[in-house]
Amino acid sequence: MTSPRIDQDTHRKVTTAGQANARNYIARMTRLAAFRRDEVALTSPFAMVKTSVMLSVAAVAVITIIALLLAWLKPQPDTGIGKFLMGQEGGLFVLYTGQDKVDRLHAVPNAASGYLIAKSSDRPKIVKDEVLGKYPKGMPMGIPGAPNSLLHHTETESAWQVCDWHDSRANLSLTKAGSLQTTVIAGNEPREGGTSLGPDKAVIVRAPEDPQPWLLFRNTRAQIGATDYTMHSALGIPTTSVTDPMVVSAGLLNAIPPVPALKLPDVADAGRPSAAVPGFVNADVLAYKDIDGSDRYAAVQDTGVQDVPLPVARMLIAAGGAQKNIEDSAAVAHMTRSAEISLDHYPPAVPSIITPDTLCYSWNRPAGANTATLDILTAPSIPVTDEARAATVSLLRPAEAELASKYISTPGKGWFVRLTADAPYTEAREQIGYISDSGIFYAIIPEPDGNYIPAASALGLTGMPNLIPESVASLLLTGPDLSLSAALRESVQPESATNAAAATPTQVPGGQEIDLPPPPLPTVTATATVRQTATATVTAPPPPPAPPAEEPAPGG
């Protein structure tokens, strides 16, 4: 029996894709087993896909980074418009709506003016020049001389230092003022070195135009009589130190808080028998040993005895009191105590008088602290780092002004500050301002209701300002006031209006009115003022002073 004929074409089976992939997989595993001796074949079939995805992600990341760098280095103009603008080719402008309700484009001289007019600390938008050309123009506005950068430090500790340095290379005596340089140091970062006077050292100084000698000890100053030889002897002060004291700037001397003048203590009924201490006379000095063997002294008074430091004991003896040596210290301990002599302003020990090349006064107050730490330091040169010394700013000061000649701070950032009293125990909070990294103080003027926040926020000055004592702030050059109303003034005016404004008395922060001389030009550019004291300013007269002769760097 024969089988039926089968049509090969009709019954042909078509190979599917899965069968073909399986055959290729078996063939690949066979080759791996034969040639690589790898019968497991762990290689993932998705390895190529994973590699491709990783390469794609890396390429996208590289392209994104390149785009961000290009946008930062060469930003494209903004197609929109804002209040504070920067042209593509440069120049700062503000779009301001005046009383005529028309948006006009006004040029401003600096960034601070733009921030104040725009009432925002946002950076200016870069706009194409053709977009700027579509707006009607107005007169230039702003505050000439205001800062362009308002970056500021965020340190919480207020730290200020004033130093006088005598250039010993000039072969001039330290008692002469010709080689004297006064430097203001802002912050802790630039500082390095310096030795505190401590309880056993003192310096006798005077101001350049005042013969009155002062004794600097611990962290204060006290007047001493030029002919009070009894006190000189009691303190061990050489006569030459009083007749020819070290000259320091009036700025440094005024920054150090004073205490009452040093004079002989006043003991009531001196020379009469004490009513509270039988057998002794008022103004006698009892000398005895403490339990640790140290020398102690007590002044006899009509109401009892009072422990006094050695300088006060020597003053009483020099004034006629008798020294009584007491062998039994317990006897002194049982005597009635008194406190009629004020001892706060006397040196705690007989000091050794020194004459340093550099004398500094420091004022530090950590954030949240109730008191400031004051100190007087000595050093062979300005006690700052080499980097800070290289970044010293020379200040152009009028010859008659008692201002600093140098300013040292970390470059690139200024200080958002608030004036306070010089005393360590003070809660006074006065003028708010900004000190640029070039050492210029700009007062921030509040709103009529006394609110500083609108102007400070527009300038990007937020947070708690650093405190600065008035005596230190008064040593810095003073720039124009920063206020919303001043920024809205047109900076180009007719000559008559300019002269009339210049002849009007100006109210300064201290409350004193001064008459400003009219400027020599018909346009108002800037009126540079310098702070003479904490309560007054003095206008620098035009024309500007000639550039000073080249000075050596402070501290060598």
Buried (B, 14 or more C-beta within 10 A) or exposed (E): EEEEEEEEEEEEEEEEEEEEEEEEEEEEBEEBEEEEEEEEEEEEEEEEEEEEEEEEEEEEEEEEEEEEEEEEEEEEBBEEBBBBBBBBEEEBBBBBEEEEEEEBBBBBBBBBBBBBBBBBBEEBBEBBEEBBEEBEEBEBBBBBBBBEEBEBBEBEBBBBBBBBBBBBEEEBBBBEBEBBBBBBBBBBBBBBBBBBBBEEBBBBBBBBEEEBBBBBBBBBBBBBBBEBEBBBBBBBBEEEBBEBBBBBBBBBBBBBBBBEBBBBBEBEEBEEEBEBBEEBBBBBBBBBBEEEEEEBBBBBBBBBBBBBBBBBBBBBBBBEBBEBEBEEEEEBEEBEEBEBBEBEBBBBBBBEBBBBBBBBBBBBBEEEBEEBEBBBBBBBBBBBBEEBBEBBBBBBBBEEBBBBBBBBBBEEBBBBBBBBBBEBEBEEEBBBBBBBBBBBBBBBBBEEEEEBEBBBBBBBBEEEBBBBBBBBBBBBBBBBBBBBEBBBBEBBBEEEEBBEBBEEEBEBBBEEEEEBEEBEEEEBEBBBBBBBBBEBBBBBEEEEEEEEEEEEBBBB
